[in-house]
């Protein structure tokens, strides 16, 4: 190579570096001007159970009508107030359906602007399956790709803790929205501890959107609301059966995870308890905690 060509090559290289730096500066300037983005994540199972109990006195969806369109608009308006300098990406609506086939109501909600309906399965006991994993998947993906900076999560189940952790791991802030409980609390404490902020929407917020059907029974489910002691005993009873079927080796594998249960075991515990109690525990975080406490305390006493 001729030595006389080297200064020219250096000049070309400097010119390319200058263009690259200029491009990076422009990109960073555009990013700085881009507004924050938020999304709303609604666990419909929690929403129906908690609003039904608060406004209509029942968790049974068949006993009241919910104006989902009006309520979604109200949630969007509330988010505009909370995230004043942010734009809405969309509302994610998570619900269960048999064989994941939309009901007429779910089809109507899916047709609303800025709303994405995501369906888990609905089992024989009308319990949602797979909804928590859908929420986690969306939260994690949107946070990882920097599609959102803030997430408003309307839910209460302890299983959502992993979804919150996943989103926070990529820098998103997760804000838990709850529904006023007539008594006790309808959101799991570990979930409250994990989020960046939490707020409760009260009776006045939901009252315009819930209408009790004429002649509806006063309480959802086939049986009366059990006491905390009844649910605790049921958990211990299920634990005794579980231990008899699985054996001591399974117990030794389970104990290090205390106080958390693997998702599959926790779901089986919930379904079995609701069958024995003839009462839905959805949206009943205090009773679900009593169920897990009873299950754990029996197992730990056997070790």
N, C-alpha and C positions, 0 to 999 in steps of 0.2 A: 504494500500500500504506500502511495506517495504521501510524504509528510505534509505536503501543501493542502491535502484534502481534509486533514484532521480539524482545523479551525471551522471549516464549513459544517462538518458533522456535529461539532459541539454547538454551533449556532442553531442547527436544526433541532437538536435535542432540547436546547433551552426554549425554543419556540413551542415545541410540543408540550413541555412541562408547564409553560405559561398558559397555554390553551386549556390544559387539564385543570390547573388551579383555578382558572377563571370559571370553568364549567362547574367545579365543586362549589365555588362561592355562590354561584347562581342557584344551584340546587339547594344549598343550605338556606339561602335567603327565602326560597319558595317554601321550604319546610317550615321555617319560622313563621311564615304568614298563614300556613294551613291551620284552620281551627281545630280544636280538640273534638273528638268524636265519642259519642256514648251510644250504648244499646241497652234495651230493657229486656230482661229475661224473666218470663213468668212461668212458674210451676203451677199449671192450672189445677192440679189435684189439691194443692195447698190453698189456692185461691178460692175454689168452690167450697171446700170444707170450712175454711175460716170465715169467709163472708157469709156463707149460709148460716153458720152458728151465730155469728154476730148480728145479722139483720133479721133472719127468718127463724132462728132458734133451732135449726136442723142442718145436718151435713149432707142429707140426702138430696142429690141433684134433682130427683124427680119431684121434690116438694117446693121448688122455687124456680123462677126464671131469672136469668142473668142477662142484662143488656151488655154483651161483651163489647160491641162496637163503641157504645158510650163510655164504658169503663176504660177501654184502651185509649180513647181520646183523652180521658182525664189523666191517665198515667203519663201519656206523652206531654200533656200540659204541665204536670207536676215536674217532670224531668227537665223541661225547659227552664223552670224556675230554679231548680237545684243546680243544673249545669248551664248556667247563664251564658257562658262564652263557648258553648259546645254545640255541635250539630248532631242530630239523631241519625244513626245508621239504619236501624230498624228495630221492631219489637219481635222478639222470639217467644212463641207461645207453645209450651210443652204440655202435651196431654196424652192420654192412653186411649187406644181403640182396639177392638178385637181384630186380629190379623192386620193391624195397622191400616184399616180401611176407614177413611174419614166418615164421620157421621154428618148429617145435614148441618148441624150447628158448627162443626169444625170446618166444613166446606165454606160456610158463610164467613167465618173468621179468616180463613185462608185467603178469601177474596178481598179483604180489606187492604188499603194501601199501606205500605211500610210494615207489613206484618208477615212473618214467616211461621207457619205451623209445622211443628216437628212432633211426630207421634211415636210413642213406645207402645208396647203390647198391653192388652188388658186381659188378665187371667180369669179363671172361672169364678173367683171371689171378688171380681171387679177391682182388683188391685193393679196399679200401674207397674209395668216391668220395663226397665231400660231407660226410663226418663232421666234419671240422675246422670247416667253415662252420656246421654245426648247433650245435656247441659254442660257437662265437663268438656266434651269434645268441642263444642262451639266456643265456649269461653277460652279454652286453651288456644284454639286455632286463631281466633280473632286477635287475641293478645299477642301471640307469637308473630303474626304478620303486621302488627301495629295498626290494625284496622280500627281499634277502639283504644281510648285512653281511660275510659270509665265505664263500669258496668253496674246497672241497677238491677239487683237480683231480688225478685219477689218470691220468697220461699221460706221454708222453715226446717227442712229435714237435715239431720246431722250428716247424712250421706253427701251433702253438697259441700262439705268442708274440703274435700279433695279438689273439687272444681274451682273453689276460691283460691286454694294454694297454687293450682296450675296457672291460673290467670295472673296472679300476683308475681309468680316466678318470671313472667315476661314483662313485668313493669306496669301492668294495668292495675287500676284501683277498683276495688269491688265494694259496692255500697248495698247493704242489706235493707230491703224494705219489708216491713211486716204488717200484719193486720191485727188491729186491736182484739184482744181476747176478752170475752165476758168474764172469765175467771182464769187465774193462773197465767200461763205463758204458752204460746203455740209455736215457738221457735226454739230449737235446740241451743243450749248454752255454748257448746264448742263452736257452733256456727257464728254466734254473736261475738265470741272472742276473736275469731279469725279475720273478720271483715275489717275494712278500713273505716267504715262508719255505718250507723244504723239509724233508721227512723221508722215510726209506726204511723200507719194511715188509720184514721179513726172511723167511727160509725157514720158521722156526717159525710165523709168522703164516699162511702160505699152505698149509703141508703138510697140514693136516686137510681141505682142500677140493679137492685134486687127486689123482686116482687114475689111474695108468697102465693102459691097456687091455692085456689079455693078447695077446702076439704082436705088439705095435706096434713099428715100426721105431725105431731109436735116434735118428734125426734127421729133422726135417721137411724137406719140399722134395725135389726129385728129385736134386739134386747135393750134394756136400760143401760145408761152410762155406768160403767163399773167404777168402783173406788180405786184409789191408788194401791191399796192393800190387796184387792182382788187381782189387779193386774200383776203386782209383784209375785203373788202366789202362783199365778198362771205361768210366769216366766220360770219360776223354780220348778214347777211341774214339768214343763217342756224340757228343762235342763236334765232332769232325772231320766227322762225317756231318751234324750240325746246321748247321755253318758252310757246308758245301758246298751244302746245300739252301736255306738262308736268305740267305746272302750277307753281305757286309761291312756293309751298311747296318743290318741287323738286329743285328749284333755291336755297332756303335756305339751303338745304342739300349739294348742290354743292359748294357754295361760300367758305366755310372754307378751301377747298382744293386748292384754287388759289395759284400759277398759274398753277397747274397740273390738268389734266383731268383724270378721271377714264379711264382705257384702252378701255372699250367697247364704251364709248362716244367718245373718241378720234378717234377710228377706224371708227365709223359711220360718224363722222365729215369729216374725210379724204375721205372716199368713196363718200359721198354726194358732197363734194367740187369738186372732180375730175369729177364727172358726170356733174355738172353745168358748170365747166370750160372747159370740154372736153380736159383735159391736165393732165398728170401724175405728181404728186408732189413727187414721190419717189426719194430720193437722193437730194431733194431740201429743205434743212433744213431752209434756210432763208424764203422761201415761206410758209413752213409749220408753222413756227413761226408766220408769218403774219396772217395765217389762225386762229391759236389759239388766237392771240391777238384780232382779230376782233370779234371772238366768245365771249371771256371774256369781252371785253369792252362794248359790247352791253348788256350782262347780268348784269354787275355791274351797268350800268347806269339805269337799271330798278328797282334796289333794294332800 
